[in-house]
């Protein structure tokens, strides 16, 4: 009963779980997009008593878990823990032939009659690993390794072609399909100057090694240098690279960081709230409930808005709310925001909602958006701290002591990252609803 109670109370977040036997030995390591759902499935489903999974469940006496920031991190951490502990049931439940590694291998090629050494990324099984290659894994499911590789390829791009294919397209001087789709940087067409391609492979190696923070800082410094010398084209290139890296990392932490501190995410969340209080004079205490709003529309048509919520720094999807704009059918983000906030603070009375009053409101935008929401708060006689986040430089805008003020936090600041996560989540949520309404109208 104690074990089932622990399973029931697991958080609904990405992470890695470890099943332990009566001796405290780790017998199985698994990853999850949602720890509560994934681990719970072992105990809710009716298992065949002759299956290996049923045998595993009978040995479980305790469960440990490590919460991570993203599903991508869960994939990497799972592989690292399996390599470290070599759990019995990871081997039993998956034939060793299914274990895959992501391999970076240097290949000798001919380019314009000259011999060159060029790296490529491939998947390999344990038995096929060659001496001297850099291997990352093992990944217990082939789809896991393929998903990691796909995520990397979509954002950075690399070659995985055979030497025959490489030389064919090199001679034809044209892109293969992956080159056309920007999934490969086409080193076959780069002449003998492949140093940039090799640097990108080195960057992939850093990510797979859990050292992406080094790469992140490099991109950021290059962007700032270019911006300071007013070379905005170059700055834009590095800004876009940072966005791609953000997609992969989503605040990627080194695997060892989680092993050293299994409560790393709790510490990060607490730090993010502390940073908000430290850097925003309008806050006097850590905000328990934060609401973030975003408007989505196309020329004012089928306009929608979203409210996303964090409770004690954690995304709380049970508190999300979406709105269909009723009063405006032309583009006017300010009036739309006013409508949404009026409705939000009227809903509790209209529908007897039991929403808590937010300790902080965030809007996507600058002074105009902040002013619009401030009008509603004044109408309702509500004194709630309010900030906007302006996209261009991620500047935080707030109204304090009769004037607008700005705060620029370092990109590594955990408070800023929390605001950005909420802004991005609000944008996704409102866009999803906007697309749904447009689709309904098109199919009528």
Phi and psi in degrees as a GROMACS rama.xvg file:
@    title "Ramachandran Plot"
@    xaxis  label "Phi"
@    yaxis  label "Psi"
@TYPE xy
-64.2461  -39.0884  UNK-2
-65.6814  -43.9909  UNK-3
-65.2497  -35.442  UNK-4
-64.8907  -38.5213  UNK-5
-66.1053  -40.7323  UNK-6
-62.1525  -45.2323  UNK-7
-61.4041  -31.0847  UNK-8
-95.9697  8.4324  UNK-9
-65.0676  144.03  UNK-10
-71.0897  154.731  UNK-11
-93.0574  65.5047  UNK-12
-136.921  164.321  UNK-13
-67.9626  148.783  UNK-14
176.715  -174.502  UNK-15
-122.371  135.665  UNK-16
-115.703  149.438  UNK-17
-128.801  119.453  UNK-18
-88.5205  133.077  UNK-19
-118.874  147.652  UNK-20
-88.6313  -173.176  UNK-21
-66.2017  -18.3746  UNK-22
-92.0744  2.94191  UNK-23
81.6501  9.04645  UNK-24
-83.415  140.319  UNK-25
-75.9859  118.205  UNK-26
-105.671  -14.6346  UNK-27
-157.403  138.42  UNK-28
-122.744  132.332  UNK-29
-139.364  161.985  UNK-30
-108.981  161.11  UNK-31
-154.567  140.411  UNK-32
-76.0141  -31.2589  UNK-33
-137.502  104.363  UNK-34
-58.3139  -42.6934  UNK-35
-60.3553  -48.4375  UNK-36
-68.3831  -44.1326  UNK-37
-68.3265  -50.2893  UNK-38
-67.0666  -38.4153  UNK-39
-60.6598  -29.1624  UNK-40
-64.4305  -26.3884  UNK-41
-66.9494  -27.9179  UNK-42
-105.13  -14.6127  UNK-43
-92.543  -34.6793  UNK-44
-75.684  146.217  UNK-45
-82.3309  113.686  UNK-46
-97.0996  145.99  UNK-47
-66.9901  123.249  UNK-48
-66.0077  -12.28  UNK-49
-93.5396  -1.11927  UNK-50
-84.0397  157.643  UNK-51
-70.7276  -29.9118  UNK-52
-65.3533  -39.985  UNK-53
-61.7771  -42.0593  UNK-54
-61.3201  -40.6753  UNK-55
-60.7572  -48.9934  UNK-56
-59.0017  -34.8767  UNK-57
-66.2999  -22.5814  UNK-58
-90.5212  -9.11772  UNK-59
-75.3674  121.021  UNK-60
-114.85  -19.9454  UNK-61
-155.774  158.576  UNK-62
-133.056  129.324  UNK-63
-113.912  154.213  UNK-64
-145.725  156.478  UNK-65
-125.722  117.462  UNK-66
-77.3949  139.543  UNK-67
-125.628  174.072  UNK-68
-83.9699  -19.4856  UNK-69
-156.663  162.197  UNK-70
-63.6484  -34.8626  UNK-71
-61.5614  -42.1384  UNK-72
-64.7686  -35.1042  UNK-73
-61.3324  -39.6378  UNK-74
-61.0748  -46.4266  UNK-75
-68.414  -43.8887  UNK-76
-66.0028  -39.5709  UNK-77
-57.4622  -47.4589  UNK-78
-61.3011  -40.1441  UNK-79
-65.8938  -41.4923  UNK-80
-69.6471  -36.8455  UNK-81
-63.8575  -42.054  UNK-82
-64.4145  -36.5214  UNK-83
-74.3566  -43.0659  UNK-84
-103.884  -16.2119  UNK-85
46.2977  58.0581  UNK-86
-64.156  143.139  UNK-87
-55.593  -49.2477  UNK-88
-80.8246  -13.8619  UNK-89
-67.8386  -32.1202  UNK-90
-78.2901  -42.5481  UNK-91
-66.4988  -43.6697  UNK-92
-77.1521  -22.7417  UNK-93
-125.858  120.605  UNK-94
-55.7953  137.135  UNK-95
-56.4862  -24.4283  UNK-96
-64.1149  -22.1784  UNK-97
-84.6134  -8.45272  UNK-98
-72.7981  123.508  UNK-99
-117.213  149.527  UNK-100
-120.294  148.229  UNK-101
-91.0098  124.164  UNK-102
-118.672  134.06  UNK-103
-106.696  113.479  UNK-104
-125.131  142.483  UNK-105
-88.342  133.087  UNK-106
-122.618  136.476  UNK-107
-84.9041  124.093  UNK-108
-132.379  163.941  UNK-109
-106.217  127.545  UNK-110
-134.972  115.762  UNK-111
53.7318  40.2208  UNK-112
78.3217  1.52305  UNK-113
-112.558  138.243  UNK-114
-77.5946  130.197  UNK-115
-132.584  157.151  UNK-116
-107.81  123.371  UNK-117
-134.689  128.522  UNK-118
-76.7247  155.721  UNK-119
-146.822  160.628  UNK-120
-108.954  130.691  UNK-121
-141.35  166  UNK-122
-98.901  140.118  UNK-123
-144.246  149.231  UNK-124
-86.506  161.578  UNK-125
-55.3695  -42.7722  UNK-126
-68.3276  -18.0484  UNK-127
-99.5542  2.13946  UNK-128
-66.9418  133.648  UNK-129
-97.2271  155.393  UNK-130
-64.0725  136.993  UNK-131
91.1813  -9.16643  UNK-132
-84.3467  156.53  UNK-133
-96.019  115.502  UNK-134
-116.075  138.346  UNK-135
-123.274  126.846  UNK-136
148.284  -158.044  UNK-137
-81.8544  152.162  UNK-138
-102.772  118.011  UNK-139
-67.5436  -17.5974  UNK-140
-124.854  136.55  UNK-141
-61.2775  -35.5393  UNK-142
-64.1729  -32.0915  UNK-143
-63.2086  -50.4601  UNK-144
-61.1601  -40.8741  UNK-145
-66.0374  -36.7267  UNK-146
-66.7645  -40.1362  UNK-147
-62.4207  -45.4458  UNK-148
-64.3717  -39.8202  UNK-149
-63.1838  -43.1568  UNK-150
-61.4912  -43.7415  UNK-151
-64.4452  -44.6672  UNK-152
-63.4679  -40.0786  UNK-153
-64.9694  -25.9542  UNK-154
-107.588  -25.3625  UNK-155
-119.863  -47.1638  UNK-156
89.1571  136.707  UNK-157
-161.134  166.875  UNK-158
-96.3172  145.949  UNK-159
-135.864  15.5282  UNK-160
-77.6559  162.159  UNK-161
-75.1701  164.103  UNK-162
-63.3417  -32.7791  UNK-163
-65.5962  -46.7545  UNK-164
-64.9537  -41.401  UNK-165
-56.8966  -48.1779  UNK-166
-70.3232  -32.6744  UNK-167
-63.9613  -48.9988  UNK-168
-72.7818  -28.1468  UNK-169
-63.8575  -43.8387  UNK-170
-68.2615  -37.3111  UNK-171
-76.9656  -14.958  UNK-172
54.5204  48.1365  UNK-173
-146.694  160.231  UNK-174
-74.1115  147.238  UNK-175
-82.4893  -179.34  UNK-176
-58.6966  -43.895  UNK-177
-62.9184  -36.1192  UNK-178
-64.3425  -42.4703  UNK-179
-62.7817  -34.1568  UNK-180
-88.2677  5.058  UNK-181
60.035  29.4246  UNK-182
-97.2565  -5.58773  UNK-183
-140.313  141.142  UNK-184
-81.546  5.96714  UNK-185
52.3181  58.5243  UNK-186
-63.9688  -16.1216  UNK-187
-64.8054  -19.474  UNK-188
-107.661  8.691  UNK-189
-94.2364  11.8187  UNK-190
64.2422  -143.137  UNK-191
-98.0432  1.92366  UNK-192
-91.2199  81.768  UNK-193
-107.807  16.8473  UNK-194
-63.5101  -38.0869  UNK-195
-64.2949  -42.3014  UNK-196
-61.4722  -42.9292  UNK-197
-63.7602  -34.9487  UNK-198
-63.3279  -40.1207  UNK-199
-66.2737  -36.844  UNK-200
-64.9508  -37.8081  UNK-201
-62.4815  -36.3595  UNK-202
-65.9175  -40.405  UNK-203
-61.8548  -40.3922  UNK-204
-60.6887  -39.9359  UNK-205
-63.1748  -42.4598  UNK-206
-62.7864  -46.178  UNK-207
-68.0592  -22.1687  UNK-208
-90.1392  0.14709  UNK-209
76.742  23.3079  UNK-210
-113.924  32.1837  UNK-211
-69.3392  -18.0099  UNK-212
-63.587  -32.6569  UNK-213
-64.0167  -45.8778  UNK-214
-63.871  -41.5259  UNK-215
-60.1162  -45.5681  UNK-216
-65.2072  -35.6659  UNK-217
-64.4979  -49.9659  UNK-218
-57.6941  -42.6368  UNK-219
-65.4893  -42.2355  UNK-220
-65.2667  -38.7894  UNK-221
-66.672  -38.5098  UNK-222
-62.9245  -45.3788  UNK-223
-65.9046  -39.5562  UNK-224
-62.668  -45.0358  UNK-225
-64.123  -38.9703  UNK-226
-66.7025  -39.8343  UNK-227
-64.9597  -32.4292  UNK-228
-93.208  11.8809  UNK-229
62.8951  27.1698  UNK-230
-92.395  77.9061  UNK-231
-71.61  -25.6007  UNK-232
-65.3238  -45.8779  UNK-233
-66.7337  -40.3192  UNK-234
-59.7081  -38.8316  UNK-235
-64.5877  -38.687  UNK-236
-59.7847  -46.5063  UNK-237
-72.2539  -31.4712  UNK-238
-62.3381  -43.0498  UNK-239
-66.2041  -36.5947  UNK-240
-64.0174  -39.0493  UNK-241
-62.9303  -39.6837  UNK-242
-63.487  -42.172  UNK-243
-64.1587  -41.7557  UNK-244
-67.0965  -36.0217  UNK-245
-57.9591  -40.7685  UNK-246
-61.3474  -39.4666  UNK-247
-76.4289  -46.3077  UNK-248
-74.2491  -50.8835  UNK-249
43.1477  58.3381  UNK-250
66.0623  46.3038  UNK-251
-60.2858  128.738  UNK-252
-112.281  147.233  UNK-253
-61.237  142.923  UNK-254
-53.9273  -41.5668  UNK-255
-61.5434  -29.2093  UNK-256
-61.7883  -39.5197  UNK-257
-71.4994  -34.4814  UNK-258
-71.1591  -37.0422  UNK-259
-71.2315  -33.2567  UNK-260
-141.69  91.3258  UNK-261
-60.7583  -15.3709  UNK-262
-103.105  27.3433  UNK-263
-57.2935  -43.3696  UNK-264
-63.6282  -40.7259  UNK-265
-59.3212  -41.9758  UNK-266
-66.4537  -39.4468  UNK-267
-64.1508  -43.8567  UNK-268
-62.6742  -44.9808  UNK-269
-62.694  -39.6927  UNK-270
-65.2242  -38.9204  UNK-271
-63.1347  -41.0325  UNK-272
-68.508  -38.2198  UNK-273
-64.0996  -39.074  UNK-274
-65.3214  -35.4808  UNK-275
-62.4996  -45.4486  UNK-276
-63.9222  -40.2087  UNK-277
-65.4635  -36.2948  UNK-278
-103.745  -8.99761  UNK-279
-119.463  104.491  UNK-280
-60.0185  -20.5274  UNK-281
-75.5315  -7.55169  UNK-282
-104.382  134.843  UNK-283
-110.59  -13.5742  UNK-284
-150.604  163.02  UNK-285
-61.5294  125.301  UNK-286
-72.3455  124.423  UNK-287
-78.6891  -45.4444  UNK-288
-116.346  121.456  UNK-289
-117.446  132.145  UNK-290
-115.536  136.096  UNK-291
-125.525  135.471  UNK-292
-119.182  144.691  UNK-293
-145.424  145.366  UNK-294
-107.92  139.299  UNK-295
-132.049  126.167  UNK-296
-160.327  161.922  UNK-297
-124.361  104.162  UNK-298
55.1506  31.1958  UNK-299
84.4804  -9.02516  UNK-300
-84.1088  141.584  UNK-301
47.4633  41.6046  UNK-302
-67.5499  140.824  UNK-303
-134.731  164.446  UNK-304
-140.078  156.088  UNK-305
-129.278  151.383  UNK-306
-125.201  115.319  UNK-307
-109.537  153.764  UNK-308
-132.962  140.074  UNK-309
-115.407  140.883  UNK-310
-115.972  117.867  UNK-311
53.5673  39.0897  UNK-312
86.5928  -2.77987  UNK-313
-109.701  139.306  UNK-314
-56.5991  131.697  UNK-315
-125.78  85.6945  UNK-316
-65.6692  -22.1507  UNK-317
-66.7815  -16.1353  UNK-318
-102.065  -0.168441  UNK-319
-63.587  152.665  UNK-320
-143.586  139.134  UNK-321
-120.286  148.325  UNK-322
-127.852  139.249  UNK-323
-99.9932  123.531  UNK-324
-65.5106  131.585  UNK-325
-109.169  -33.4782  UNK-326
-92.4658  -15.4727  UNK-327
-125.638  139.226  UNK-328
-126.772  19.196  UNK-329
-129.491  155.066  UNK-330
-61.9999  115.768  UNK-331
-160.242  82.8252  UNK-332
-59.2846  -35.1522  UNK-333
-65.8996  -47.2796  UNK-334
-68.3532  -35.3274  UNK-335
-63.8794  -41.682  UNK-336
-61.9518  -43.1175  UNK-337
-60.2172  -42.8353  UNK-338
-59.8733  -47.4394  UNK-339
-63.3803  -45.3817  UNK-340
-66.9934  -36.5926  UNK-341
-61.6989  -45.5536  UNK-342
-66.2342  -39.9444  UNK-343
-58.38  -44.5637  UNK-344
-85.4836  -0.774921  UNK-345
-101.371  -19.9098  UNK-346
-61.3153  -37.0398  UNK-347
-60.1997  -37.746  UNK-348
-77.5801  -41.2642  UNK-349
-67.8717  -42.0815  UNK-350
-115.82  11.1364  UNK-351
57.8905  37.3449  UNK-352
-69.1127  150.156  UNK-353
-110.47  38.1642  UNK-354
-68.1344  142.547  UNK-355
-78.3685  152.938  UNK-356
-71.6363  130.99  UNK-357
-67.4108  149.643  UNK-358
-91.4676  -12.6699  UNK-359
-158.689  137.429  UNK-360
-115.323  134.906  UNK-361
-118.564  135.392  UNK-362
-124.102  147.888  UNK-363
-81.4199  105.907  UNK-364
147.035  -173.971  UNK-365
-108.608  -139.81  UNK-366
-60.8916  -38.9597  UNK-367
-61.4398  -46.6883  UNK-368
-67.1146  -41.4218  UNK-369
-62.897  -41.6356  UNK-370
-61.7927  -41.159  UNK-371
-60.5747  -45.2658  UNK-372
-70.7558  -37.4463  UNK-373
-60.2362  -36.6624  UNK-374
-57.5799  -44.4758  UNK-375
-68.3156  -43.0869  UNK-376
-60.9457  -38.9648  UNK-377
-66.2801  -40.7001  UNK-378
-57.7146  -43.9325  UNK-379
-84.6085  -1.4655  UNK-380
56.8109  46.5204  UNK-381
-110.694  131.973  UNK-382
-108.468  88.5891  UNK-383
-121.968  127.775  UNK-384
-55.099  137.524  UNK-385
-138.562  134.638  UNK-386
-137.14  156.009  UNK-387
-119.332  153.713  UNK-388
-120.889  113.39  UNK-389
-84.6943  129.455  UNK-390
-62.9215  -40.0334  UNK-391
-55.2405  -51.7851  UNK-392
-118.9  14.3855  UNK-393
55.014  40.678  UNK-394
-81.4896  136.752  UNK-395
-92.2965  126.96  UNK-396
-110.093  133.589  UNK-397
-148.943  161.93  UNK-398
-110.93  122.679  UNK-399
-147.884  131.02  UNK-400
54.7575  44.841  UNK-401
81.2625  9.04574  UNK-402
-151.05  156.865  UNK-403
-78.4283  140.151  UNK-404
-132.092  160.067  UNK-405
-123.501  148.325  UNK-406
-134.192  126.285  UNK-407
-112.178  112.399  UNK-408
-99.3514  149.835  UNK-409
-59.7551  144.571  UNK-410
-59.3517  -21.7315  UNK-411
-87.2189  -4.67863  UNK-412
-66.3478  126.595  UNK-413
-67.0299  -29.3615  UNK-414
-64.8058  -44.3903  UNK-415
-63.0245  -40.7294  UNK-416
-61.5871  -37.6515  UNK-417
-64.8836  -43.9014  UNK-418
-61.1546  -43.8673  UNK-419
-63.7275  -41.55  UNK-420
-61.6669  -42.6395  UNK-421
-67.5575  -42.2667  UNK-422
-59.8953  -45.9788  UNK-423
-66.5847  -38.4969  UNK-424
-66.9483  -40.6461  UNK-425
-63.4591  -39.2276  UNK-426
-64.1325  -45.4888  UNK-427
-62.7077  -43.4183  UNK-428
-65.2424  -42.6913  UNK-429
-71.4021  -38.2232  UNK-430
-63.5995  -38.5889  UNK-431
-61.4529  -43.169  UNK-432
-69.4771  -40.2911  UNK-433
-59.0023  -45.558  UNK-434
-64.9738  -36.8022  UNK-435
-62.8556  -44.5001  UNK-436
-65.4902  -39.545  UNK-437
-65.5742  -39.6414  UNK-438
-64.6923  -40.9892  UNK-439
-61.6783  -41.5153  UNK-440
-66.2565  -38.057  UNK-441
-69.2079  -27.4633  UNK-442
-96.2805  -0.507646  UNK-443
